[in-house]
């Protein structure tokens, strides 16, 4: 029956007649449009015939391919494309099966034109949104075939480019068709990703090699339109843009394997380009951990790729938590330090390669620090604050809660770890902007940071000063104080000065004494060099500009005058250079603060001392000390008073302008805390005890006591309260005391109360000696030795009372 129908055209099914009519006698005439419209109308009117239409078209196409009638093959594919675009019904699934069979037949052909034709049809199909799901459709063949086309190595460059671009477009179509359909085969499975991602990277890598050959500029504009690398980049971006967090791992892992297999970490150019495309993800950090025993150059390449990728803003990218990311980098930093110390990756000492590895590990450490700074620069302020606290918590400190490793190797490891972590902290704090210093420098962070300032290592102390400067400098004034000098007019610096805010005032009330103390102790270090004094000058200047009110200005002047006393008294036996540097540091700062306060008499005194030094003692000024070849004096013991800034004079001139002259008269004395005993320093306690002796020696209270006077109410009041008799001043003083106990730091209150308590006890002892007499003894007086009468108090239980009643 079918054979008879085939012989007689009138007896053939209508759908076959309609399909045959769209093919012209000459294939060069193209598709017969009128007959194609009839076929489309028939398919829309009878959708149940779509599967038969598709099967018949597929049969004809396979026959034409086998007979090399490629003109009719193109007509059949055009008809299929139009039917697909027109028919969106429930029966289209059966039609699609025939369509995909024809596309697969074209892709299997060795003819490049047929491969490109099949790919274009598949891409059109991929852009169609189907109304009904498909349960049994598979795209495994298409993933494999399109990936193979991406690696085409045809001899003809033009054909090779076209086939590769067709392969990339086909992969893009597969992803679009399957990524959002839960009923389709999971395109994120490793078996698919291991083919798709390397194919895209191959085309990216190929263009890198082509660009390195520097093609002629005349050919470049023509080929920019047909560039497989650009198409591969767009496809890769689209692939990762559609990935959910749970699927990103399977998409990133092939990238890392590709870079490993082709040794692309060390040149790192291609790796950087890849990760600028795919952004940052958790897998790169995991890959860094997996390669923790690889060569330092490989690990440095991975870390530098991270650094370059971090330039892109991290918002919206897929990745781990912020602290996990920094924890991984810090862990790698510690491992690198261990490798540098042991000379091998397994802990065994290898003398033959130790020097090379130390150099490579140092390069890797610098790469990690740079990467930490790059990531931190993309974070908002609140997250950067968390990172700062997190890094600081990793710094090993000599405290009760953070024991340090012992032994020579342990000390080296501790020192290297401290330096590397402080370098990282400096990178994170650079450019950090925070209006509230209480948030920028919280107590737990500031305590740990300043504890490192008490280390004996000069490099560590310098890092601490630089970190403090980067936090305090909020208006970009740091570079203006890079050179220590005594400018006659600081207006040339064009400083940006704002009024001290309320939050800054609260911060200084809480932490000022702590800052002053560490600045003072750092100034007394024998191992200081010019960079330390420049950092100290910058820190003092920035505090005066950013955080200063009248009380802070007074305390800073007292601090600098105390530093001048250190250089003059020289209890620490400092070298000549250090003493001259302290003199010069004090001159530069007092010159700056006098012009900032704009008190004429204060400026005049500072100017007079500086001019005197210029004429007779230039070795006490920064222009002669902080140069490449300092001009120093061999004898600083005979410094006359005209060369010094006098505290009494400064107190007098500033007191007349409204500053607290009483506070200015008091010499600055640092406070002794527990961290001094834990910081491996030997002279801090001795230094402070000597300062206390000096203060007590010069104090007006150290006078010869007069004989005991008559005890009155006023005497008691003066001894206990130590205040003036005026009632108004007493009320004001009480208000200040209450305010001080509410806002002052605990260390200052404790030191103050300890001194007052000892003074109060001594006064009370004097009073009790005058007022309390021994009770009379019932047994009379006892004659002491040498015939002197002595009143002897007998306890009550030993007294003999007379009998009052006799029975």
ABEGO torsion letter per residue (X at the ends): XAAAAAABAAABBAAAAAAAAABBABAAAEBBAAAAAAAAAAAAABAAAAAAAAAAAAAAAAAAAAAGBAAAAAAAAAAAAAAAAABBBAAAAAAAAAAAAAAAAAAABABAAAAAAAAAAAAAAAABBBABBBAABBAAAAAAAAAAAAABABABAAAAAAAAAAAAAAAAAAAAAAAABAABBBAABAAAAAAAAAAAAAAAAAAAAAAAAGBBAAAAAAAAABBAAAAAAAAAAAAAAABBAAAAAAAAAAAAAAAAAAGAAAAGAAAAAAAAAAEBBAAAAAAAAAAAABBAAAAAAAAAAAAAAAABBABGBBBBBAAAAAAAAAAAAAAAAAAAAAGBAAGBBBAAAAAAAAAAAAAAAAAAAAAAAAAAAABBAAAAAAAAAAAAAABBBBBAABBBBBEAAAAAAAAAAAAAAAAAAAAAABGBBBABAAAABBAAAAAAAAAAAABABAAAAAAAAAAAAAAABAAGAAAAAABBBBBABAAAAGBBBBBBBAAAAAAAAAAAAAAAAAAAAAAABAABBAAAAAAAAAAAAAAAAAABBAAAAAAAAAAAAAAAAAAAAGAAGBBAAAAAAAAAAAAAAAAAAAAAAGBAAAAAAAAAAAAAAAAABAAABAAAABBABBBBBABAAABBAAABBBAAAAAAAAAAAGBBAAAAABBBBBBBBAAAAAAGBAAAAAAAAAAAAAAAAABAABBBBBBBBBBBAAAAAAAAAGBBABAAAAAAAAAAAAAAAAABBAAAAAAAAAAAAAAAAAAAAAAAAAABBBBBBAAEBBBBBGGBBBBBBBBAAABBBBBABBX
